[in-house]
Each structure stands twice: as C-alpha cells, then as structure tokens.
Amino acid sequence: MCFDHDSHPPIDPISGGALDAGRISLTSEDDHHRFLAYLARPAKPTGAGIVILPDVRGLHPYFEELALRFAEHGNVALAIDYFGRTAGDDDRGEDFDYMPHVAGARWQHLQGDIRAAVTHLRALDPAPRSVFTTGFCMGGRLSSMSATLGLGLAGVIPFYGWPTGPNRNGTPAPAESADKIECDVLAIYGGADQGIPESVRDEYDQALDKAHVRHETIVYPNAPHSFFDRKVEGFDDASADAWDKVLTFIRRHTMGQPIAG
C-alpha cells in the first residue's frame, strides 16, 4: 500500500523556517505539457535543493507538507505531479481516482517532468548549488532513475522504491541501470515490506557495487512499506532516524563530502 489520504509526514514543523510556498505550474521538457508542482523556499537557504517525486497519488498534500519540512531546514523543495497529460493541471480533491492515470504516466514523459523540475530549481535566485531527488514507492524508483538522466545531481534518496523488474509505467529497473547512475544513493526501506524483500534489496546493492556507485542502504526492521507516515504507529523512531539520515546526506553532499564507500 501507499500513503492514505489522511497521511502526513512524521516531522514536526519549525516556525519561521520557510520563506514562502505555494502551487506553481511547470512545463515538461519533453512534450511541453503543463503540470502542477509545489514550491517551498527556505528563509535561510543552505545551498541545497530537492525535487520530491510522489507515490501513485501524484501531488497529494502529504508531499506539499514534506516540501515545507525540507524548506524549514534550509532546502528549497519542489514536489511535482505526474498526471498533467491525462487529468489536467487543475487542483484535485481527495476523491480523485488516480489509478487510471498511473499507467498513462509513462517514463518517456516522466523524465521530461523531472528535467523541468530540476531546471526550475536551478533558475531560482538564489539557485541551489547542489540538487537532489527523493521519492516514495513509485517515486522511489523514479528517484533512482533520475540519477541516470545526466542532470548533475548531488545525490538521490529513494524511499521504498522497487529497484528490480518491470513496472506499470515503463520506468526502467534501477538495478538494471546501475551503470548509468551518476551520483550517490541513499536507499531507505522497511524490513517488513513484503513487496521489496531482502533478496530484491541485495540485488540493487550488488548492482550498485558492480557499477562502483557509492551508496548506503538503510533497512528498518519490522517497518512496513510506507512507514514514513505520522499515522503509522510504532515506527516513530524509525521515521525520526530516517529523516535525520536524509538531512545528513543532503548536508554532507551540499558541503562536498559524499558518503564513504
């Protein structure tokens, strides 16, 4: 399962940490379609920017809130939607039936959306000197694959993204594209995620090792898929630790100090 409609990031707000935030419209670099995005800018920029790639729901309020949490820590954050080609770029409510649109969000177009998001971040004033992507479920796989697009990313942070096998929108398997990944990877999983067992995680790790890609894989024992959620009880410590590791990864790479490995 992915996040529910009433899910929220398990992160406490920081008062005054975000300068401004709101929805914007971007144009994909592949076919000039318009799509929704949510931009959150920090009051005190650290030099880092991050593109947030949602789960199958697209630009859900969960990811807008997550963008705010990133901005409160000095990172300009841009969460994007996937469904501008099939559902338009208007605001959508909780009753939006996203599943018919998921298969239509093809990799050949999604990569143009990701490129447009990175381009928008780099056109800001001040512009981030280090740009990352993070993603969840469907977006986790996209986050790994964004590192193959020649975007000069500083790092990618996939949360429980399937790294092997085919998927419904034609996004390549990161494990099969490891030799094209051009930045460090911080991969985060729940140990009780039945869809991404240890064998699958190991296959991705081995592919990254073979390709000489620096990476760190974090697995939280007994945590389910989509554990990074305020409403998932019993995994507060895992969520807090994951958030700390994400911020540390961004901070280290923005300062020019990649992970060891």
C-alpha positions as CSV (number, residue, x, y, z in Angstrom):
1,M,0.0,0.0,0.0
2,C,1.0,3.7,-0.4
3,F,0.1,6.6,1.8
4,D,-3.6,7.1,2.7
5,H,-5.5,10.4,2.1
6,D,-5.1,11.4,5.8
7,S,-1.3,10.7,5.9
8,H,1.2,13.3,7.0
9,P,5.0,13.4,7.1
10,P,6.2,12.4,10.6
11,I,8.1,15.6,11.1
12,D,7.3,18.5,13.4
13,P,7.1,21.9,11.8
14,I,9.7,24.6,12.6
15,S,8.2,28.0,13.0
16,G,9.6,30.6,10.6
17,G,11.7,28.1,8.7
18,A,10.0,28.6,5.3
19,L,10.1,31.9,3.4
20,D,7.2,31.2,1.0
21,A,5.4,28.3,-0.5
22,G,2.6,27.5,-3.0
23,R,1.5,25.7,-6.1
24,I,3.0,26.6,-9.4
25,S,2.7,25.3,-12.9
26,L,5.7,23.9,-14.9
27,T,6.1,22.8,-18.5
28,S,7.6,19.4,-19.2
29,E,10.8,19.5,-21.2
30,D,9.8,16.5,-23.4
31,D,6.3,17.4,-24.8
32,H,5.5,20.9,-23.4
33,H,2.6,19.7,-21.3
34,R,1.8,21.7,-18.2
35,F,1.8,20.0,-14.8
36,L,1.3,21.0,-11.2
37,A,4.1,21.5,-8.7
38,Y,4.5,22.8,-5.2
39,L,7.5,25.0,-4.4
40,A,8.7,25.7,-0.8
41,R,11.6,28.2,-0.4
42,P,13.6,28.5,2.8
43,A,14.1,31.6,4.9
44,K,17.8,30.7,5.2
45,P,19.0,28.7,2.2
46,T,21.8,26.2,2.7
47,G,22.6,25.8,-0.9
48,A,20.6,22.6,-1.4
49,G,17.5,22.0,-3.5
50,I,15.4,18.8,-3.7
51,V,12.8,17.5,-6.1
52,I,10.1,15.4,-4.4
53,L,8.7,12.6,-6.5
54,P,5.4,11.4,-5.0
55,D,3.8,8.0,-4.9
56,V,1.0,6.9,-7.2
57,R,-1.3,9.7,-6.0
58,G,0.7,12.5,-7.6
59,L,0.8,15.9,-5.9
60,H,-1.0,14.9,-2.7
61,P,-1.0,17.3,0.4
62,Y,1.4,14.8,2.1
63,F,4.1,15.8,-0.4
64,E,3.3,19.5,-0.2
65,E,3.8,19.3,3.6
66,L,7.0,17.4,3.1
67,A,8.3,20.2,0.9
68,L,7.6,22.6,3.7
69,R,9.5,20.5,6.2
70,F,12.5,20.4,3.8
71,A,12.4,24.2,3.4
72,E,12.3,24.7,7.2
73,H,15.8,23.0,7.2
74,G,17.1,25.4,4.5
75,N,16.5,23.3,1.4
76,V,14.4,24.7,-1.4
77,A,12.0,21.9,-2.3
78,L,9.8,21.2,-5.3
79,A,7.2,18.5,-5.2
80,I,5.7,17.6,-8.7
81,D,2.6,16.0,-10.1
82,Y,2.5,13.2,-12.7
83,F,-0.9,13.5,-14.3
84,G,-1.0,16.8,-16.3
85,R,-1.3,14.9,-19.6
86,T,-4.3,12.9,-18.6
87,A,-6.0,14.7,-15.7
88,G,-5.1,18.3,-16.5
89,D,-3.2,20.7,-14.2
90,D,-6.1,21.8,-12.0
91,D,-6.3,21.2,-8.3
92,R,-7.8,17.8,-7.4
93,G,-9.6,16.7,-4.2
94,E,-9.4,13.6,-2.1
95,D,-11.9,11.8,-4.3
96,F,-9.5,11.9,-7.3
97,D,-9.3,8.5,-8.9
98,Y,-5.6,8.4,-9.6
99,M,-5.1,4.8,-10.6
100,P,-6.4,5.1,-14.2
101,H,-3.8,7.8,-14.7
102,V,-0.8,5.9,-13.3
103,A,-0.3,3.7,-16.4
104,G,-0.5,6.8,-18.6
105,A,2.3,8.5,-16.7
106,R,5.0,6.9,-18.9
107,W,8.7,7.0,-18.2
108,Q,9.3,8.8,-21.6
109,H,7.3,11.7,-20.3
110,L,8.1,11.5,-16.6
111,Q,11.8,12.1,-17.3
112,G,10.8,15.3,-19.0
113,D,8.9,16.4,-15.9
114,I,11.9,15.6,-13.7
115,R,14.2,17.6,-16.0
116,A,11.8,20.6,-15.9
117,A,11.7,20.4,-12.1
118,V,15.5,20.4,-11.8
119,T,15.7,23.2,-14.4
120,H,13.2,25.3,-12.4
121,L,15.2,24.9,-9.2
122,R,18.4,25.9,-10.8
123,A,16.8,29.0,-12.3
124,L,15.8,30.3,-8.8
125,D,17.6,33.2,-7.2
126,P,19.4,32.2,-5.2
127,A,19.9,29.0,-7.1
128,P,20.9,25.8,-5.1
129,R,24.4,24.6,-5.8
130,S,23.5,21.0,-5.0
131,V,20.3,19.4,-6.3
132,F,18.8,16.1,-5.1
133,T,15.8,14.0,-5.7
134,T,13.8,11.9,-3.2
135,G,10.8,9.7,-3.9
136,F,8.3,7.3,-2.4
137,C,7.1,4.0,-3.8
138,M,6.6,4.8,-7.5
139,G,8.6,7.9,-6.9
140,G,11.3,6.0,-5.2
141,R,12.0,4.1,-8.4
142,L,11.9,7.4,-10.3
143,S,14.3,9.0,-7.8
144,S,16.9,6.3,-8.5
145,M,16.3,6.6,-12.3
146,S,16.6,10.4,-12.1
147,A,20.3,9.8,-11.5
148,T,20.7,8.4,-15.0
149,L,19.4,11.5,-16.8
150,G,22.6,13.5,-16.9
151,L,21.3,16.2,-14.6
152,G,24.4,16.5,-12.4
153,L,22.5,15.6,-9.3
154,A,24.4,15.6,-6.0
155,G,22.5,12.5,-4.7
156,V,19.2,10.6,-4.8
157,I,17.2,9.3,-1.8
158,P,14.6,6.6,-2.8
159,F,12.2,5.6,-0.1
160,Y,10.9,2.0,-0.6
161,G,11.2,2.2,-4.4
162,W,11.1,-1.1,-6.3
163,P,14.6,-1.4,-7.8
164,T,14.1,-4.6,-9.9
165,G,11.7,-5.9,-12.5
166,P,9.2,-4.2,-14.8
167,N,6.5,-1.8,-13.7
168,R,3.3,-0.4,-15.0
169,N,4.5,2.9,-16.4
170,G,7.6,1.5,-18.2
171,T,10.2,3.1,-15.8
172,P,13.4,1.0,-16.1
173,A,14.6,-1.0,-13.2
174,P,17.4,0.9,-11.3
175,A,19.3,-2.4,-10.7
176,E,19.5,-2.9,-14.4
177,S,20.6,0.7,-15.0
178,A,23.1,1.0,-12.2
179,D,26.0,1.6,-14.6
180,K,24.2,4.8,-15.7
181,I,23.7,6.2,-12.1
182,E,26.0,9.2,-11.7
183,C,25.7,10.2,-8.1
184,D,25.5,8.7,-4.6
185,V,22.4,6.8,-3.5
186,L,20.8,6.7,0.0
187,A,18.1,3.9,-0.2
188,I,15.6,3.5,2.6
189,Y,13.3,0.5,3.2
190,G,11.0,-1.1,5.7
191,G,12.3,-4.5,6.7
192,A,8.7,-5.9,6.7
193,D,7.9,-4.6,3.3
194,Q,6.7,-7.8,1.6
195,G,6.9,-6.3,-1.9
196,I,10.6,-5.4,-1.5
197,P,12.2,-8.4,0.3
198,E,15.9,-8.7,1.3
199,S,16.7,-10.5,-2.0
200,V,15.5,-7.5,-4.0
201,R,17.4,-5.0,-1.9
202,D,20.5,-7.1,-2.2
203,E,20.2,-7.3,-6.0
204,Y,20.2,-3.5,-6.1
205,D,23.1,-3.2,-3.7
206,Q,25.1,-5.7,-5.7
207,A,24.4,-3.9,-9.0
208,L,25.5,-0.6,-7.4
209,D,28.6,-2.2,-6.1
210,K,29.4,-3.6,-9.5
211,A,28.9,-0.2,-11.1
212,H,31.1,1.4,-8.4
213,V,28.3,3.7,-7.3
214,R,28.6,4.9,-3.7
215,H,25.6,4.0,-1.8
216,E,24.1,3.3,1.6
217,T,21.1,1.1,2.2
218,I,19.1,1.7,5.4
219,V,16.6,-1.0,6.5
220,Y,14.3,-0.6,9.5
221,P,13.5,-4.0,11.0
222,N,9.7,-4.8,11.2
223,A,8.8,-1.5,9.5
224,P,6.2,-1.8,6.7
225,H,6.0,-0.3,3.3
226,S,5.2,3.4,3.6
227,F,6.3,3.5,7.3
228,F,7.3,7.2,6.9
229,D,3.9,8.4,8.0
230,R,2.7,10.1,11.2
231,K,-0.3,7.8,11.3
232,V,1.7,4.5,11.3
233,E,2.0,3.7,14.9
234,G,5.1,2.1,16.4
235,F,7.6,3.5,14.0
236,D,8.3,6.9,15.3
237,D,11.9,6.1,16.0
238,A,12.4,4.7,12.5
239,S,10.9,7.8,10.9
240,A,12.9,10.1,13.0
241,D,16.1,8.3,12.2
242,A,15.3,8.2,8.5
243,W,14.6,12.0,8.5
244,D,17.9,12.6,10.3
245,K,19.8,10.4,7.8
246,V,18.1,12.2,4.8
247,L,19.1,15.7,6.2
248,T,22.6,14.5,7.0
249,F,23.0,13.1,3.5
250,I,21.9,16.4,1.9
251,R,24.0,18.5,4.2
252,R,27.1,16.3,3.6
253,H,26.8,16.4,-0.2
254,T,26.0,20.1,-0.3
255,M,29.2,20.6,1.6
256,G,31.1,18.4,-0.9
257,Q,31.5,15.4,1.4
258,P,30.0,12.3,-0.2
259,I,29.2,9.1,1.8
260,A,32.0,6.7,2.4
261,G,32.0,3.5,0.4
